């Protein structure tokens, strides 16, 4: 995306310019994000992160270090991931904090005893933590999110009877581009994928319209675009991806490592740069229908940038069918994650979910429809159509 200011990559490769604000206001929002995060992590199965967030929110020294994160949202997550990344370095394996992380010990100590060791590690390694925050963006990528793409692209293929070229904006390492190489478990709706494929990726199909495709949709070609693609062949890149998963998430980490093994063998084409600059050229080398996909990426874009994307896709649609599938958080959640709005007590689906939209580009008309809602990691998926 074009912007005359400094660009920061976060989420799944999106670019934002953090808004200017006073230090007091910034710290207030940062504290709010940690307090919000405490509830989020408890709900998603990380008692360690939940407890740490509740303590960090009241610690001015740790908030000052966390404030080094350039991310416009989820700065609490960025900070925790940076600590996790440093702990996963063999050089820090003997630090007493490692005894609380399930990724580093098979018998972790109780989270409620962790804060003193956590605080000491942060203060001892403040410069290293700040360096990680400045150099490693929040390129969260999980094999589990491929379920949302598989379901929505399968629906699009069924409705249009078309076989698409797939372009992913903000592809990070490219895991989702290989969605057809994984194995899925949809509970009572059965499984999809080869039994030897990585997985299973488990998704609950909820609601009265629950269904799944008859097969994993086939694509003609696949290309990813990212401002700063993550190098999965480097030990640092793989360690960062692992650090972005909660310490308690063993199944998700196993799925990630299995997916990375596939990715190294079947590297999809990934173009580095601004999606609005590269998209026309990328599409020009593809023959046939195009589906542009993005997840947790465009919700950071400005209104003007989203309009420019629609304009470009209308141009590309002048000689072929073009659709856009998006899985993005609603505006309300973004405000909560930034610390601009308080969340309700507790955590439930009605407040925290992603919206799945399908947008068509035809005869100069942009038509967008809300198709479904799902969990942030596609752990559940509910059709609205």
Protein Blocks (a to p, Z undefined) as FASTA:
>chain_A
ZZfbdcddehjopacddddddfklmmmmmmmmmmmmmmmmmmnopaklmmmmmmmmmmmk
lmmmmmmpmbfghklmmmmmmmmmmmmpmklmmpmklmmpmklocbdcdfklmmmmmmmm
mmmmmmmmmmmmmmmccddcdfklmmmmmmmmmmmmmmnopacddddehklnommmmmmm
cccdehjnopedjfkbgcddddddedjkbccdfbdcddfbdcdddfbdcdfkbmklmmmm
mmmpcfklmmlmmmmmmmmmmmmmmcccddeddfklmmmmmmmmpgcjdddddehklmmp
cfklmmmmmmmmmmmmmnoccddddddddfklmmmmnopaccdehjdfklnccddddddd
eehiacdddfbdcdfklpaccdfZZ
